Structure formats: structure tokens, C-alpha cells
Amino acid sequence: MRVPDVKGMRYLADLLAAPGRELRAFDLLRAHASTGRPAGAGVHDRLHDDDGSPSEPVLDARARSAYRARLAELRAEHDEARDWQDTKRSARIELEIEALSHELGAALGKGGRPRRVPSDAERARISVTRAIRGAIARIATTDPGIGAHLGRSVVTGAYCRYTTRDPSHDEPAAH
């Protein structure tokens, strides 16, 4: 069958070329980022590790503090504008409060804890998984049997693997 030359197909080609071997999603992504062509056998041996740095908060403590201080200033100005019945100023301040509150809220998660920017490895995991699943779906439209096999045999995540043994045919374990 003919399939389009897309990243997901390239990732699948690397997995199929190394059955049973786990390949890091980060390495798959990096191998195809520069050339756009399949890297071939040994792709996992040539690449360096990602920097491994921990994810950073969307806003650091200093920025969060500055946002909160500005919000406090705006609320005081808003109260003053209302007291003086300055509706135009009050409306302008409300818009700024809303915008700052939205930005601060986007940077904070549950319980007010800072949200974190995903690491390079996490972004690679998401991107590679999405591309591989999309490629398998494309294959399934042309050949449902191969698509079903790949759907069962390809494992995605931080590490990706193609297993030649079909897990749906495994015997149940005896206890």
C-alpha cells in the first residue's frame, strides 16, 4: 500500500526496524526533526540524551508576586474610581483586572500551585504518540487488518516499542 510521507510513518518505520526494542520518543522526534527523513537503523545509538532539566513554572515566584501586587493596586484604584463615580475609569480598570486575573489563573493550577511548562521529553512523548496514532489510523483506513495489528502491537509513551508478538493472542496466565 502507498502511505503519505509524514512523521508518524517515519516513527513507525523506526519502530518496525527494531522489533521489541524500546526507543525513546525524544530520540525519535529529534532524529526526524533535522532531516525530515527516516534515520534508519541505529537511530537510538547516535543521539544524545535531552538536557533532563526539571520543568519550569509558567511564572516564577517573582512574576507571580508582581502580578498579585499589581492586582492589589488595581483593586484599590477601582474602589477609588467607584467612590468618585468615574464609570469610564472603573470600566478600564475592570478590564485590566480581568486580563491580569486571567493570566495569573492560567499560570496557576489547583490550590494555587504554579503550573509547570512541560519538559522537552514530555512534549516529545505527546507529539510522537499523536503522530504514531495518526499514522496507524491512516493505515487502518486503507488496510483495517494491518491497522488493527499495529494498534495492538505498537506501544507509545516516553518509550515506544513495536512488539511482534500479538498481545491479543497470549494465553491467560494460570494461577
Secondary structure in CASP SS format (residue, H / E / C, confidence):
PFRMAT SS
TARGET T0000
AUTHOR 0000-0000-0000
METHOD secondary structure of the structure
MODEL  1
M C 1.00
R C 1.00
V C 1.00
P C 1.00
D C 1.00
V C 1.00
K H 1.00
G H 1.00
M H 1.00
R H 1.00
Y H 1.00
L H 1.00
A H 1.00
D H 1.00
L H 1.00
L H 1.00
A H 1.00
A C 1.00
P C 1.00
G C 1.00
R C 1.00
E C 1.00
L E 1.00
R E 1.00
A H 1.00
F H 1.00
D H 1.00
L H 1.00
L H 1.00
R H 1.00
A H 1.00
H H 1.00
A H 1.00
S C 1.00
T C 1.00
G C 1.00
R C 1.00
P C 1.00
A C 1.00
G C 1.00
A C 1.00
G C 1.00
V H 1.00
H H 1.00
D H 1.00
R H 1.00
L C 1.00
H C 1.00
D C 1.00
D C 1.00
D C 1.00
G C 1.00
S C 1.00
P C 1.00
S C 1.00
E C 1.00
P E 1.00
V C 1.00
L C 1.00
D C 1.00
A H 1.00
R H 1.00
A H 1.00
R H 1.00
S H 1.00
A H 1.00
Y H 1.00
R H 1.00
A H 1.00
R H 1.00
L H 1.00
A H 1.00
E H 1.00
L H 1.00
R H 1.00
A H 1.00
E H 1.00
H H 1.00
D H 1.00
E H 1.00
A H 1.00
R H 1.00
D H 1.00
W C 1.00
Q C 1.00
D C 1.00
T H 1.00
K H 1.00
R H 1.00
S H 1.00
A H 1.00
R H 1.00
I H 1.00
E H 1.00
L H 1.00
E H 1.00
I H 1.00
E H 1.00
A H 1.00
L H 1.00
S H 1.00
H H 1.00
E H 1.00
L H 1.00
G H 1.00
A H 1.00
A H 1.00
L E 1.00
G C 1.00
K H 1.00
G H 1.00
G H 1.00
R C 1.00
P E 1.00
R C 1.00
R E 1.00
V C 1.00
P C 1.00
S C 1.00
D H 1.00
A H 1.00
E H 1.00
R H 1.00
A H 1.00
R H 1.00
I H 1.00
S H 1.00
V H 1.00
T H 1.00
R H 1.00
A H 1.00
I H 1.00
R H 1.00
G H 1.00
A H 1.00
I H 1.00
A H 1.00
R H 1.00
I H 1.00
A H 1.00
T H 1.00
T H 1.00
D C 1.00
P H 1.00
G H 1.00
I H 1.00
G H 1.00
A H 1.00
H H 1.00
L H 1.00
G H 1.00
R H 1.00
S H 1.00
V E 1.00
V E 1.00
T C 1.00
G C 1.00
A C 1.00
Y E 1.00
C E 1.00
R E 1.00
Y E 1.00
T C 1.00
T C 1.00
R C 1.00
D C 1.00
P H 1.00
S H 1.00
H H 1.00
D C 1.00
E C 1.00
P C 1.00
A C 1.00
A C 1.00
H C 1.00
END
